[in-house]
């Protein structure tokens, strides 16, 4: 027996023998603030750029209402619970946030907050957002703290405007600007709140440096105030307390000038300056361009007690919400009024696709998976992939997303969308693909590999960043959650570890040669009109080893309905590529091993969705569960096919 298999088999049998009620239960335990503060300062990300680890610990040492979530006496997570509010939740490594923990918290708060009509979750980290939302929590606001160094910047007031100093007598002016500037926006408040916030600023920020860094900006002709920037002190460091410009004066560089003025003025006195911004605020782009760094987003959520989490009422509410979002999308992009409710269509396993008909035409709308979009690099990756698609369309048949105001990726509140012109062509099922299709796709891939994308300025990666996956972690979580795929995963454990190590070694050995390519050119991402293809869904576009891309794509197009790789189709694809690209010199044994990596990565992502680690709703969780079993079978089938594929490639004399 393979070493290590025995312990997992024993564990699996032990779990199966237990009834569900006998599994170790979660407990809520009052925490000693002194100990809790050390864990909080260490494991809760410092998303607000607090000055030091010690300052965070000191802040929490006197906190009340702090609790541990434990299992068998082991600390899994920390949380603040006050009345009907879950606050500043964090996990204790190596444990991961699960649906089970979220439901446990919800149940505890429901029991102790009988007099309240809703449950609130404050300061929810982006990596925990998906599970809370899958349980019915709704975002009320998402914000992030941003920071940059102070320095002397050259910035003069735009022509026709001049800055004026802030004094306590400026209160009425400040309130008037804030009220007008924030109307109908993400930061809109009532008049009393504007007054109270502004009074608080003047009462608590009398230091001359702060008042000098603050400013009102005036129209030089009318001398009317049109913008304001208030700088306060928070935890010993300056903070842009408010910055606002009247709508009629936006786009003229006034906000940028006031912020640059504050950054410059504070340079002799403080090393950095911070600010907070709400998700969806157009100023986010300005802050990015000025060099502000985000500490990561955090959200405030609410769950109505009478809201049905599982069942029809939740689905109905989601449907109404979706239609409302599409109305907003149409207005924002000037697509005309909706003619009917958007219709869900098949569109891959990651995102939601809709057919949308408006007064100006018919469109395909891709609503991007919110869980994926919380990843730090997600937004930039989608922007880059659409740049690649637009440039590739000059040389090969490709369908990039439509641009609005020069942008392909559309953001509406907390959701991201890609909008395409509707096309009536269809993708092919495996049984409909013939050798002519395969040869054509080999030719197209070769032409794609030949495109010079250097004009886009996309930085070439220096090395592969793949790491070994802890398959044992997912097996353990699967057993705890009674996942239907645990037996299949258990049987594959040692193979997965061996394949994973071989795939990473292979890809690391290939990482010196790169091309920009589509990245996921399987049959579902190609539409056909006769034998003329159109390449769609460019979201995986980026750098890849050309021979590895060739192999993976050839396998996609040569599989039949049962996953068997057919020699005639495989050879036709390779021949189409070879004819357009010329002779290829490659270590096919190394490349064939590397072909496992993308499948293993998809397996891990499917496991996360199935276990509610990266998942937004029950439909997505079900898809993840299905894909685990399918992908395990596909990986096994591919591994068994490696010897014969190596033989076919040798026969092609590549």
C-alpha positions as CSV (number, residue, x, y, z in Angstrom):
1,X,0.0,0.0,0.0
2,X,1.2,3.5,-0.9
3,X,2.6,5.4,2.1
4,X,0.1,7.9,3.5
5,X,-3.0,6.2,1.9
6,X,-3.7,4.1,5.0
7,X,-4.3,7.1,7.3
8,X,-6.7,8.7,4.9
9,X,-8.6,5.5,4.4
10,X,-8.9,5.0,8.1
11,X,-10.1,8.6,8.5
12,X,-12.6,8.2,5.7
13,X,-14.1,5.0,7.3
14,X,-14.2,6.7,10.7
15,X,-16.2,9.6,9.3
16,X,-18.6,7.3,7.5
17,X,-19.3,5.3,10.7
18,X,-20.4,8.5,12.5
19,X,-23.8,9.9,12.3
20,X,-24.0,13.6,11.3
21,X,-25.0,14.6,14.8
22,X,-21.8,13.0,16.2
23,X,-19.5,15.2,14.2
24,X,-17.6,17.7,16.3
25,X,-19.9,20.7,16.8
26,X,-18.9,24.4,16.7
27,X,-19.0,26.4,19.9
28,X,-19.1,30.1,20.7
29,X,-16.7,31.0,23.6
30,X,-16.2,34.4,25.2
31,X,-12.6,35.5,24.6
32,X,-10.1,37.0,26.9
33,X,-9.4,40.4,25.2
34,X,-5.7,40.2,26.1
35,X,-5.3,37.0,24.1
36,X,-7.8,37.9,21.5
37,X,-6.0,41.1,20.7
38,X,-2.8,39.3,19.7
39,X,-4.7,37.0,17.3
40,X,-6.7,39.9,15.9
41,X,-3.6,42.0,15.2
42,X,-1.8,39.0,13.6
43,X,-4.6,37.3,11.5
44,X,-7.0,40.1,10.7
45,X,-5.6,41.9,7.6
46,X,-4.5,45.5,8.3
47,X,-6.9,46.8,5.6
48,X,-6.9,50.3,7.1
49,X,-3.1,50.7,7.2
50,X,-3.1,51.2,11.0
51,X,0.4,52.5,12.1
52,X,1.7,49.3,13.7
53,X,0.9,45.8,14.9
54,X,1.1,47.1,18.5
55,X,-1.4,49.9,17.9
56,X,-3.9,47.3,16.6
57,X,-3.3,45.1,19.6
58,X,-3.7,48.0,22.1
59,X,-6.9,48.9,20.4
60,X,-8.4,45.5,20.9
61,X,-7.0,44.8,24.4
62,X,-9.9,46.6,26.0
63,X,-12.6,45.4,23.6
64,X,-15.7,43.7,25.0
65,X,-18.0,41.3,23.2
66,X,-15.2,39.4,21.5
67,X,-15.6,35.6,20.9
68,X,-13.9,32.5,19.6
69,X,-15.6,30.0,17.3
70,X,-14.1,26.7,18.4
71,X,-14.3,23.0,17.5
72,X,-13.0,20.4,19.9
73,X,-11.4,23.3,21.9
74,X,-9.4,24.5,18.9
75,X,-9.8,28.1,17.8
76,X,-11.2,28.4,14.3
77,X,-12.1,32.1,14.1
78,X,-12.6,35.3,16.0
79,X,-15.5,37.7,15.9
80,X,-17.1,40.6,17.7
81,X,-20.8,40.1,18.5
82,X,-23.0,43.0,19.7
83,X,-26.8,42.8,19.7
84,X,-27.7,42.0,16.0
85,X,-24.3,42.7,14.5
86,X,-21.4,40.4,13.4
87,X,-18.2,42.5,13.4
88,X,-14.6,42.2,12.2
89,X,-14.7,38.5,11.6
90,X,-11.4,36.7,10.9
91,X,-10.1,33.1,10.5
92,X,-7.3,31.5,12.4
93,X,-4.9,29.6,10.1
94,X,-4.8,27.0,8.9
95,X,-8.6,26.9,9.0
96,X,-10.7,28.2,6.1
97,X,-14.1,30.0,6.1
98,X,-16.9,27.7,5.4
99,X,-20.7,27.8,5.0
100,X,-21.0,25.8,8.2
101,X,-19.2,28.6,10.2
102,X,-21.3,31.3,8.6
103,X,-24.6,29.5,9.4
104,X,-23.4,28.9,12.9
105,X,-22.8,32.6,13.4
106,X,-26.2,33.5,11.8
107,X,-28.0,31.1,14.1
108,X,-26.3,32.5,17.2
109,X,-27.1,36.1,16.3
110,X,-30.8,35.1,15.5
111,X,-31.2,33.6,18.9
112,X,-29.7,36.6,20.8
113,X,-31.2,39.4,18.7
114,X,-34.9,38.5,19.0
115,X,-36.0,42.2,19.2
116,X,-34.3,43.1,15.9
117,X,-35.7,42.7,12.4
118,X,-32.4,42.2,10.7
119,X,-28.8,40.9,11.1
120,X,-25.9,43.1,10.2
121,X,-22.3,42.0,9.3
122,X,-19.8,44.8,9.5
123,X,-16.3,45.0,8.0
124,X,-16.6,41.8,6.0
125,X,-13.4,41.0,4.1
126,X,-13.7,40.4,0.4
127,X,-12.6,36.8,0.7
128,X,-15.6,36.1,3.0
129,X,-18.2,38.0,1.0
130,X,-19.3,35.2,-1.3
131,X,-20.5,32.9,1.5
132,X,-22.4,35.6,3.3
133,X,-24.1,36.7,0.1
134,X,-24.9,33.1,-0.7
135,X,-26.8,32.9,2.6
136,X,-29.0,35.9,1.6
137,X,-27.0,38.8,3.1
138,X,-27.1,41.9,0.9
139,X,-24.4,44.5,0.5
140,X,-25.3,48.0,1.7
141,X,-21.8,49.5,1.1
142,X,-18.3,48.3,0.1
143,X,-15.4,50.5,0.9
144,X,-11.6,50.4,1.0
145,X,-8.9,52.4,2.7
146,X,-6.1,53.8,0.4
147,X,-2.6,55.1,1.2
148,X,0.3,56.8,-0.5
149,X,3.5,58.6,0.6
150,X,3.4,62.4,1.0
151,X,5.8,64.3,-1.3
152,X,6.3,67.6,-3.0
153,X,4.2,67.5,-6.2
154,X,4.0,70.2,-8.8
155,X,0.4,71.1,-9.1
156,X,-1.1,74.5,-9.9
157,X,-4.8,75.2,-9.8
158,X,-6.5,74.7,-13.2
159,X,-7.0,77.8,-15.2
160,X,-10.0,79.8,-14.0
161,X,-9.9,78.5,-10.4
162,X,-8.1,79.3,-7.2
163,X,-7.8,77.6,-3.8
164,X,-8.9,79.4,-0.6
165,X,-8.1,78.5,3.0
166,X,-10.5,76.6,5.3
167,X,-11.7,78.1,8.5
168,X,-14.4,77.3,11.0
169,X,-16.5,79.9,9.2
170,X,-16.4,77.7,6.1
171,X,-18.9,75.2,7.7
172,X,-21.9,76.3,5.7
173,X,-20.0,76.3,2.5
174,X,-18.6,72.8,3.1
175,X,-22.0,71.4,3.9
176,X,-23.5,73.0,0.8
177,X,-20.8,71.5,-1.5
178,X,-21.0,68.0,0.1
179,X,-24.8,67.9,-0.2
180,X,-24.8,68.9,-3.9
181,X,-21.7,66.8,-4.8
182,X,-22.9,63.6,-3.2
183,X,-26.5,63.7,-4.3
184,X,-27.7,60.4,-5.8
185,X,-24.2,59.0,-5.4
186,X,-22.7,56.1,-3.4
187,X,-21.8,58.5,-0.5
188,X,-25.1,60.4,-0.3
189,X,-26.2,61.2,3.3
190,X,-28.9,63.4,4.9
191,X,-28.4,67.1,5.7
192,X,-28.1,66.5,9.5
193,X,-25.3,64.0,8.9
194,X,-23.4,66.4,6.6
195,X,-23.7,69.1,9.3
196,X,-22.6,66.7,12.2
197,X,-19.7,65.3,10.2
198,X,-18.4,68.8,9.3
199,X,-18.8,70.1,12.8
200,X,-16.9,67.1,14.1
201,X,-14.1,67.9,11.6
202,X,-13.7,71.5,12.8
203,X,-13.9,70.6,16.5
204,X,-11.2,67.9,16.3
205,X,-8.8,69.2,13.6
206,X,-7.4,72.5,14.7
207,X,-3.8,71.7,14.0
208,X,-2.5,74.4,11.5
209,X,-0.9,71.9,9.2
210,X,-4.2,70.1,8.7
211,X,-6.2,73.2,8.1
212,X,-3.5,74.5,5.6
213,X,-3.6,71.2,3.7
214,X,-7.4,71.5,3.5
215,X,-8.9,73.8,1.0
216,X,-12.0,75.2,-0.8
217,X,-11.6,75.9,-4.5
218,X,-13.3,78.9,-6.0
219,X,-14.4,79.8,-9.5
220,X,-12.1,82.7,-10.3
221,X,-14.8,84.7,-12.1
222,X,-17.8,84.3,-9.8
223,X,-15.8,83.6,-6.6
224,X,-18.3,80.8,-5.9
225,X,-17.0,77.7,-4.0
226,X,-17.1,74.7,-6.3
227,X,-15.0,72.1,-4.5
228,X,-13.7,71.2,-1.0
229,X,-11.0,69.0,0.5
230,X,-10.8,68.4,4.3
231,X,-7.8,66.8,5.8
232,X,-8.0,65.4,9.4
233,X,-5.8,63.4,11.7
234,X,-6.7,59.7,12.3
235,X,-4.6,57.5,14.6
236,X,-1.6,59.9,14.3
237,X,-1.6,60.0,10.5
238,X,-3.4,62.4,8.1
239,X,-6.6,61.3,6.4
240,X,-8.5,63.0,3.5
241,X,-11.8,63.4,5.5
242,X,-13.8,64.7,2.6
243,X,-13.1,65.6,-1.0
244,X,-15.9,66.8,-3.3
245,X,-16.5,68.8,-6.5
246,X,-19.8,70.1,-7.7
247,X,-21.1,68.0,-10.7
248,X,-21.0,70.9,-13.1
249,X,-17.3,71.4,-12.5
250,X,-16.1,67.8,-12.7
251,X,-13.5,66.6,-15.2
252,X,-11.4,69.8,-14.9
253,X,-8.8,68.4,-12.6
254,X,-10.1,70.2,-9.5
255,X,-10.2,67.1,-7.2
256,X,-6.8,66.1,-8.4
257,X,-5.3,69.5,-7.6
258,X,-6.8,69.7,-4.1
259,X,-5.5,66.2,-3.3
260,X,-2.0,66.9,-4.7
261,X,-1.9,70.1,-2.8
262,X,-2.6,68.2,0.5
263,X,0.0,65.6,-0.3
264,X,2.6,68.3,-1.0
265,X,1.8,70.4,2.0
266,X,2.0,67.5,4.5
267,X,5.3,66.2,3.2
268,X,7.5,67.9,5.9
269,X,5.2,66.7,8.7
270,X,3.9,63.2,7.9
271,X,5.2,60.3,5.9
272,X,1.9,59.1,4.4
273,X,-1.7,60.2,3.8
274,X,-4.8,58.0,3.7
275,X,-8.4,58.1,2.4
276,X,-11.5,56.0,2.3
277,X,-13.5,55.4,-0.9
278,X,-16.8,53.6,-1.6
279,X,-17.0,51.0,-4.3
280,X,-18.5,52.5,-7.4
281,X,-17.3,56.0,-6.7
282,X,-15.8,57.4,-10.0
283,X,-13.0,59.0,-7.9
284,X,-11.5,55.5,-7.4
285,X,-9.8,55.8,-10.8
286,X,-8.3,59.2,-9.8
287,X,-6.9,57.8,-6.6
288,X,-5.3,54.9,-8.5
289,X,-3.7,57.3,-11.0
290,X,-2.4,59.4,-8.1
291,X,-0.6,56.4,-6.7
292,X,-2.9,55.5,-3.8
293,X,-2.7,51.8,-2.8
294,X,-5.8,50.0,-1.6
295,X,-5.6,47.8,1.5
296,X,-8.5,45.6,0.2
297,X,-12.2,46.1,0.3
298,X,-14.5,45.5,3.2
299,X,-18.3,45.4,3.1
300,X,-21.3,46.1,5.4
301,X,-24.1,43.6,4.9
302,X,-27.7,43.1,6.1
303,X,-30.0,40.1,6.3
304,X,-33.7,40.6,6.9
305,X,-35.0,38.1,9.4
306,X,-38.1,37.3,7.4
307,X,-36.0,36.7,4.2
308,X,-36.1,33.2,2.9
309,X,-32.6,31.9,2.3
310,X,-33.4,28.7,0.6
311,X,-36.3,28.4,-1.8
312,X,-38.5,30.4,-4.1
313,X,-38.8,33.7,-2.4
314,X,-35.1,34.2,-2.5
315,X,-34.9,33.3,-6.2
316,X,-37.8,35.6,-7.0
317,X,-36.1,38.5,-5.2
318,X,-32.9,37.8,-7.0
319,X,-34.7,37.8,-10.3
320,X,-36.3,41.2,-9.6
321,X,-32.9,42.5,-8.5
322,X,-31.3,41.3,-11.7
323,X,-33.9,42.9,-13.9
324,X,-33.4,46.2,-12.0
325,X,-29.6,45.9,-12.6
326,X,-30.2,45.4,-16.3
327,X,-32.3,48.6,-16.4
328,X,-29.5,50.5,-14.8
329,X,-27.0,48.9,-17.2
330,X,-29.0,50.0,-20.2
331,X,-29.3,53.5,-18.9
332,X,-25.6,53.8,-18.0
333,X,-24.5,52.6,-21.4
334,X,-27.2,54.3,-23.4
335,X,-28.4,51.0,-24.9
336,X,-32.1,52.1,-24.9
337,X,-34.9,50.7,-22.8
338,X,-35.3,47.0,-22.2
339,X,-38.0,45.5,-24.5
340,X,-38.4,42.4,-22.3
341,X,-36.8,40.6,-19.3
342,X,-33.3,39.4,-20.1
343,X,-33.2,35.6,-20.8
344,X,-30.5,33.4,-19.2
345,X,-28.5,31.5,-21.8
346,X,-25.7,29.0,-21.6
347,X,-22.3,30.7,-21.3
348,X,-19.7,28.6,-19.5
349,X,-19.2,27.5,-16.0
350,X,-17.9,30.7,-14.3
351,X,-20.3,33.5,-15.1
352,X,-24.0,34.2,-15.9
353,X,-24.9,35.0,-19.6
354,X,-28.1,36.7,-20.7
355,X,-29.7,37.6,-24.0
356,X,-30.9,41.2,-23.7
357,X,-33.1,43.0,-26.2
358,X,-33.3,46.8,-26.0
359,X,-34.7,49.6,-28.2
360,X,-31.3,49.8,-29.9
361,X,-30.7,46.1,-30.6
362,X,-30.0,42.7,-29.1
363,X,-27.0,42.0,-26.9
364,X,-25.3,39.2,-25.0
365,X,-24.5,40.3,-21.4
366,X,-22.0,38.5,-19.3
367,X,-22.5,39.2,-15.6
368,X,-19.1,38.4,-14.1
369,X,-18.9,36.1,-11.0
370,X,-18.7,38.5,-8.0
371,X,-16.6,36.0,-6.0
372,X,-14.0,35.9,-8.8
373,X,-14.0,39.7,-9.1
374,X,-13.0,40.1,-5.5
375,X,-9.6,38.6,-6.3
376,X,-6.9,41.3,-6.2
377,X,-5.8,41.0,-9.9
378,X,-9.2,40.2,-11.4
379,X,-10.2,43.6,-12.7
380,X,-6.9,44.3,-14.3
381,X,-6.9,40.8,-15.8
382,X,-10.2,41.4,-17.5
383,X,-9.1,44.8,-18.8
384,X,-6.0,43.2,-20.2
385,X,-7.8,40.3,-21.7
386,X,-10.1,42.6,-23.6
387,X,-7.2,44.7,-24.8
388,X,-5.8,41.4,-26.2
389,X,-9.1,40.4,-27.8
390,X,-9.5,43.8,-29.5
391,X,-6.0,43.7,-30.9
392,X,-6.3,40.0,-32.0
393,X,-9.5,40.9,-33.9
394,X,-7.3,42.8,-36.4
395,X,-5.7,39.5,-37.5
396,X,-8.0,36.6,-36.7
397,X,-11.8,36.3,-36.3
398,X,-12.5,37.4,-32.7
399,X,-15.4,38.9,-30.9
400,X,-14.3,41.4,-28.1
401,X,-16.7,43.1,-25.8
402,X,-18.3,46.4,-26.8
403,X,-16.7,49.6,-25.5
404,X,-18.5,52.3,-23.7
405,X,-16.6,55.6,-23.1
406,X,-13.5,53.7,-24.2
407,X,-13.9,50.9,-21.6
408,X,-14.7,47.2,-22.3
409,X,-15.2,46.2,-18.6
410,X,-18.4,47.8,-17.2
411,X,-18.9,48.4,-13.5
412,X,-22.3,49.1,-12.0
413,X,-22.3,49.4,-8.2
414,X,-20.6,46.2,-7.0
415,X,-21.0,44.1,-10.2
416,X,-19.0,43.9,-13.4
417,X,-20.3,43.2,-16.9
418,X,-19.1,42.6,-20.4
419,X,-21.6,43.4,-23.2
420,X,-21.4,41.9,-26.7
421,X,-23.3,42.4,-29.9
422,X,-25.6,39.4,-30.3
423,X,-24.6,36.8,-32.8
424,X,-26.8,33.9,-34.1
425,X,-23.8,31.5,-34.6
426,X,-23.4,28.5,-32.3
427,X,-20.6,26.5,-30.8
428,X,-20.1,22.9,-31.7
429,X,-20.6,19.9,-29.5
430,X,-17.9,17.2,-29.5
431,X,-20.0,14.9,-31.7
432,X,-20.4,17.7,-34.3
433,X,-16.6,18.4,-34.7
434,X,-14.9,16.9,-37.7
435,X,-11.2,16.9,-38.9
436,X,-11.8,20.0,-41.0
437,X,-12.8,22.0,-37.9
438,X,-9.7,20.7,-36.1
439,X,-7.4,21.6,-38.9
440,X,-8.9,25.0,-39.2
441,X,-8.5,25.6,-35.5
442,X,-4.9,24.5,-35.6
443,X,-4.3,27.1,-38.3
444,X,-6.0,29.9,-36.3
445,X,-4.0,29.0,-33.2
446,X,-0.8,29.3,-35.1
447,X,-1.8,32.7,-36.5
448,X,-2.7,33.8,-33.0
449,X,0.8,32.8,-31.8
450,X,2.4,34.8,-34.5
451,X,0.7,38.1,-33.6
452,X,3.1,40.7,-32.2
453,X,1.2,42.0,-29.1
454,X,4.2,44.2,-28.0
455,X,2.3,47.3,-28.8
456,X,0.0,46.6,-25.8
457,X,3.0,46.8,-23.4
458,X,1.9,43.7,-21.4
459,X,4.8,42.7,-19.2
460,X,6.3,39.2,-19.9
461,X,6.3,37.0,-16.7
462,X,9.7,35.9,-15.5
463,X,8.6,32.5,-14.2
464,X,5.5,30.4,-13.4
465,X,4.0,30.9,-10.0
466,X,2.2,27.6,-9.6
467,X,2.5,25.8,-6.3
468,X,1.6,22.3,-5.0
469,X,-2.1,21.9,-3.9
470,X,-2.9,20.5,-0.5
471,X,-5.4,17.9,-1.8
472,X,-5.6,16.4,1.8
473,X,-7.2,19.7,3.0
474,X,-10.0,19.4,0.4
475,X,-10.6,15.7,1.2
476,X,-10.8,16.5,4.9
477,X,-13.4,19.3,4.3
478,X,-15.3,17.0,1.9
479,X,-15.6,14.4,4.5
480,X,-16.7,16.9,7.1
481,X,-19.4,18.2,4.7
482,X,-20.4,14.7,3.4
483,X,-19.6,15.7,-0.1
484,X,-20.6,13.1,-2.7
485,X,-17.1,13.2,-4.4
486,X,-15.1,12.2,-1.3
487,X,-14.7,8.6,-2.3
488,X,-13.5,9.5,-5.8
489,X,-11.1,12.0,-4.4
490,X,-9.7,9.6,-1.9
491,X,-9.0,7.0,-4.6
492,X,-7.1,9.6,-6.6
493,X,-5.1,11.2,-3.8
494,X,-1.7,9.7,-4.5
495,X,-2.1,10.1,-8.2
496,X,-3.1,13.7,-7.8
497,X,0.0,14.5,-5.7
498,X,2.3,12.8,-8.2
499,X,0.6,14.5,-11.3
500,X,0.6,17.8,-9.5
501,X,4.4,17.7,-8.8
502,X,5.2,16.5,-12.4
503,X,3.0,19.2,-14.0
504,X,4.6,22.0,-12.0
505,X,8.1,20.8,-12.7
506,X,7.2,20.7,-16.4
507,X,5.7,24.2,-16.5
508,X,8.6,25.6,-14.6
509,X,10.9,24.1,-17.2
510,X,8.9,25.6,-20.0
511,X,8.5,29.1,-18.6
512,X,11.3,30.7,-20.6
513,X,9.3,30.7,-23.8
514,X,6.0,32.7,-24.0
515,X,3.4,33.9,-26.4
516,X,0.2,35.8,-25.8
517,X,-2.8,33.5,-26.6
518,X,-6.5,33.0,-25.9
519,X,-5.8,30.7,-23.0
520,X,-9.1,28.6,-23.1
521,X,-9.8,27.8,-26.7
522,X,-12.0,24.8,-26.2
523,X,-15.1,24.2,-28.4
524,X,-17.5,26.2,-26.2
525,X,-15.5,29.3,-26.8
526,X,-15.7,29.2,-30.6
527,X,-18.8,30.1,-32.7
528,X,-19.2,28.7,-36.2
529,X,-20.9,29.8,-39.4
530,X,-20.3,26.8,-41.6
531,X,-16.6,26.2,-41.3
532,X,-15.7,29.8,-40.4
533,X,-15.0,30.3,-36.7
534,X,-15.3,33.3,-34.4
535,X,-13.3,33.2,-31.1
536,X,-15.2,34.4,-28.0
537,X,-14.7,34.5,-24.2
538,X,-11.1,35.9,-24.0
539,X,-11.1,36.2,-20.2
540,X,-8.2,33.8,-19.9
541,X,-6.0,35.5,-22.5
542,X,-2.4,36.1,-21.5
543,X,1.0,34.6,-21.7
544,X,1.5,30.9,-22.1
545,X,4.1,28.5,-23.5
546,X,3.2,28.0,-27.2
547,X,3.7,24.2,-27.3
548,X,1.7,23.7,-24.1
549,X,-1.1,25.9,-25.5
550,X,-1.0,23.8,-28.7
551,X,-1.2,20.5,-26.9
552,X,-4.0,21.6,-24.5
553,X,-6.1,23.1,-27.4
554,X,-5.5,20.0,-29.6
555,X,-6.8,17.8,-26.8
556,X,-9.9,20.0,-26.4
557,X,-10.8,19.6,-30.1
558,X,-10.1,15.9,-30.4
559,X,-12.1,14.6,-27.5
560,X,-15.4,12.7,-28.2
561,X,-18.5,12.8,-26.0
562,X,-17.0,10.3,-23.5
563,X,-13.7,12.2,-23.2
564,X,-11.7,9.8,-25.4
565,X,-9.0,11.6,-27.4
566,X,-9.4,10.6,-31.1
567,X,-6.2,10.3,-33.1
568,X,-7.6,11.6,-36.5
569,X,-8.9,14.9,-34.9
570,X,-5.8,15.3,-32.8
571,X,-3.5,14.8,-35.8
572,X,-5.6,17.1,-38.0
573,X,-5.3,19.9,-35.4
574,X,-1.5,19.4,-35.1
575,X,-1.2,19.4,-38.9
576,X,-3.2,22.6,-39.2
577,X,-0.9,24.3,-36.7
578,X,2.3,22.8,-38.3
579,X,1.3,24.0,-41.8
580,X,0.9,27.6,-40.6
581,X,3.6,27.7,-38.0
582,X,6.3,25.4,-39.4
583,X,8.4,22.8,-37.6
584,X,8.2,22.8,-33.8
585,X,11.0,21.5,-31.7
586,X,9.7,20.4,-28.3
587,X,10.2,18.0,-25.5
588,X,6.7,16.5,-25.8
589,X,7.1,14.3,-22.7
590,X,7.7,17.4,-20.6
591,X,4.8,19.2,-22.3
592,X,2.4,16.3,-22.0
593,X,3.0,16.3,-18.2
594,X,2.5,20.1,-18.1
595,X,-0.9,19.6,-19.8
596,X,-2.2,18.3,-16.5
597,X,-1.8,21.6,-14.7
598,X,-4.8,23.5,-16.1
599,X,-7.0,20.5,-15.3
600,X,-5.7,20.3,-11.8
601,X,-6.2,24.0,-11.2
602,X,-9.8,23.6,-12.5
603,X,-10.3,20.7,-10.1
604,X,-9.1,22.8,-7.1
605,X,-11.4,25.7,-8.1
606,X,-14.3,23.2,-8.4
607,X,-13.5,21.8,-5.0
608,X,-13.6,25.4,-3.5
609,X,-17.0,26.0,-5.1
610,X,-18.4,22.7,-3.9
611,X,-17.3,23.4,-0.3
612,X,-18.6,27.0,-0.3
613,X,-15.0,28.4,0.0
614,X,-15.4,30.4,-3.3
615,X,-19.1,30.4,-4.1
616,X,-21.9,32.9,-4.3
617,X,-25.1,30.7,-4.5
618,X,-26.5,27.2,-4.4
619,X,-26.5,26.9,-8.2
620,X,-22.8,27.6,-8.3
621,X,-22.1,25.2,-5.5
622,X,-24.0,22.5,-7.4
623,X,-21.9,23.2,-10.5
624,X,-18.8,22.9,-8.5
625,X,-19.9,19.6,-7.1
626,X,-20.6,18.2,-10.5
627,X,-17.4,19.5,-12.0
628,X,-15.3,17.8,-9.3
629,X,-16.4,14.4,-10.4
630,X,-16.2,15.3,-14.1
631,X,-12.8,16.8,-13.8
632,X,-11.4,13.9,-11.7
633,X,-12.5,11.6,-14.5
634,X,-11.0,13.9,-17.2
635,X,-7.6,14.1,-15.4
636,X,-7.4,10.3,-15.1
637,X,-8.4,9.9,-18.8
638,X,-5.8,12.4,-19.9
639,X,-3.0,10.8,-17.8
640,X,-3.8,7.4,-19.3
641,X,-3.7,8.9,-22.8
642,X,-0.2,10.5,-22.4
643,X,1.8,7.6,-23.9
644,X,-0.4,7.3,-27.1
645,X,-0.4,11.1,-27.6
646,X,3.4,11.1,-27.3
647,X,3.5,8.5,-30.0
648,X,1.2,10.5,-32.3
649,X,3.3,13.6,-31.9
650,X,6.5,11.7,-32.7
651,X,4.7,10.4,-35.9
652,X,4.0,14.1,-36.8
653,X,7.8,14.6,-36.6
654,X,7.4,17.8,-34.6
